[in-house]
Amino acid sequence: MNRVALLPRHGMTMPAFGYSDDERFARVFRATWKRLPLHVRRALLRHWRTPCSITTLLRQPVIEVLPFLSRVDDPCAVGVCRQEGYEFQFRSDAVNAMPDDALAVLIAHELCHGYFFSVQHPDRTGDEFEEDMVRETLGAWDFDEETIDEWYCAHPPLIAELAEASTAAKEPNR
């Protein structure tokens, strides 16, 4: 399987499944990474180099751009961080449709969840309160969540298609 370099200096790659422009995603990921505060990047790298109970062999996160997010209840979700901050998935149809600035905010948003895992943030609850904390933190990191909100509002047909496709994929006889 082909892989694309995300952070070459750290040996971090992602699988090139071809559901999106993987090189573009990697370029935006790298640019987003450079915008994160240094202490955040260091905390994430330290976290990823320490195997967790779920992924004992991994020394880097699993980052994938896929047609569907697995184990996600929200059919309109376009990104997810899970496995204690070791796994990140992004919806390919949304990644393909988003301009670079919106994609950067989406990547930063999910990395922020990973950061909360890495520092064992007390507000990491997996609910709306955590989402509010992520939004607040992104603002402090100079990422504007309004960019994503505006993109969502400007693309209601695509969002409806995302929800429909997610629902159809979960139905056993389709």
C-alpha positions in Angstrom: 0.0 0.0 0.0 1.2 3.5 -0.9 1.7 5.9 2.0 1.9 9.7 2.0 4.3 11.6 4.3 2.5 13.7 6.9 5.4 14.8 9.1 8.5 13.4 7.4 10.8 14.6 10.2 8.9 12.4 12.6 8.4 9.5 10.3 4.6 10.0 10.3 2.7 8.8 7.3 -0.8 8.0 6.3 -2.2 5.4 3.9 -3.0 6.7 0.4 -6.3 5.0 -0.2 -7.1 7.4 -3.0 -10.5 8.5 -1.7 -9.3 12.1 -1.7 -6.3 14.0 -3.0 -4.0 12.5 -0.4 -1.1 14.8 -1.2 -3.4 17.9 -0.7 -4.6 16.5 2.6 -1.0 15.9 3.7 0.1 19.4 2.6 -2.8 21.0 4.6 -2.0 18.7 7.6 1.6 19.8 7.6 0.6 23.5 7.4 -1.9 23.0 10.2 0.7 21.2 12.3 3.1 24.1 12.0 0.4 26.5 13.2 -0.1 24.6 16.4 1.7 25.9 19.5 5.0 24.2 20.1 3.9 22.8 23.5 0.9 21.2 21.8 3.0 19.6 19.1 5.4 18.3 21.7 2.6 16.9 23.8 1.0 15.1 20.8 4.4 13.6 19.7 5.2 12.4 23.2 1.7 10.9 23.5 1.9 9.1 20.1 5.4 7.7 20.9 4.0 6.1 24.1 1.9 3.1 23.2 -1.5 3.1 24.7 -3.5 0.2 26.0 -5.5 0.1 22.8 -2.7 0.3 20.2 0.3 -1.2 22.0 2.4 -1.5 18.9 1.9 1.9 17.3 4.4 4.7 17.7 2.4 7.1 15.4 -1.3 7.9 15.1 -3.5 6.3 12.5 -4.7 9.1 10.2 -7.1 8.2 7.4 -9.3 9.8 4.8 -12.2 7.5 4.2 -15.6 7.5 2.5 -17.2 6.8 5.9 -16.3 7.3 9.5 -16.5 4.0 11.5 -18.2 3.8 14.9 -19.6 7.4 14.7 -23.3 8.1 15.6 -23.5 11.5 14.0 -24.2 11.0 10.3 -23.1 14.5 9.5 -19.7 14.1 11.2 -16.8 14.9 8.9 -13.9 14.1 11.3 -13.3 12.0 14.5 -10.5 11.5 17.0 -10.7 8.3 19.1 -8.6 5.4 20.5 -7.2 7.8 23.2 -6.0 10.2 20.5 -4.2 7.6 18.4 -6.8 7.4 15.6 -8.1 10.2 13.4 -10.5 9.7 10.5 -11.8 12.3 8.0 -14.7 12.0 5.6 -13.3 12.0 2.0 -16.3 13.7 0.4 -16.1 16.6 2.9 -12.3 16.8 2.6 -12.6 16.9 -1.2 -15.3 19.7 -1.0 -13.6 21.9 1.6 -11.3 24.7 0.8 -7.9 24.5 2.4 -8.7 27.0 5.2 -11.8 25.0 6.3 -9.9 21.7 6.1 -7.1 23.2 8.3 -9.7 24.0 10.9 -11.2 20.5 10.7 -7.7 19.0 11.2 -6.9 21.3 14.0 -10.2 20.5 15.7 -9.5 16.8 15.7 -5.9 17.3 16.8 -7.2 19.4 19.7 -9.2 16.3 20.8 -6.0 14.3 20.6 -4.2 17.0 22.6 -6.8 16.7 25.3 -6.1 13.0 25.5 -2.4 13.6 25.5 -2.5 15.9 28.6 -5.4 14.0 30.2 -7.4 17.2 30.1 -10.1 17.1 32.9 -12.8 18.4 30.5 -12.3 15.5 28.0 -15.9 14.2 28.4 -16.9 13.4 24.8 -19.9 15.6 24.9 -21.0 19.1 23.9 -19.0 20.6 26.8 -15.8 19.1 25.3 -16.8 20.5 21.9 -17.1 23.9 23.5 -13.7 23.5 25.1 -12.2 22.5 21.7 -13.8 25.6 20.1 -12.4 27.8 22.8 -8.9 26.2 22.6 -8.8 26.5 18.8 -9.6 30.2 19.2 -6.6 30.5 21.5 -4.5 28.7 18.8 -5.7 31.2 16.2 -8.0 28.8 14.3 -11.5 30.2 13.5 -14.2 27.5 13.9 -16.5 29.9 12.1 -14.7 28.8 8.9 -16.2 25.3 9.3 -19.6 26.6 10.4 -19.7 28.8 7.3 -18.7 25.9 5.1 -21.5 23.7 6.6 -24.1 26.5 6.1 -23.0 27.0 2.5 -23.2 23.3 1.6 -26.5 22.0 3.0 -27.1 19.6 0.0 -23.7 18.0 0.6 -24.3 17.7 4.4 -27.6 16.0 3.6 -25.9 13.6 1.2 -23.3 12.8 3.9 -26.0 12.0 6.4 -27.9 9.9 3.8 -24.8 8.0 2.8 -23.8 7.3 6.4 -27.3 6.0 7.2 -27.3 3.8 4.1 -23.9 2.3 4.9 -25.2 1.3 8.3 -28.3 -0.5 7.0 -27.6 -4.2 6.5 -29.6 -4.8 3.3 -28.6 -1.9 1.2 
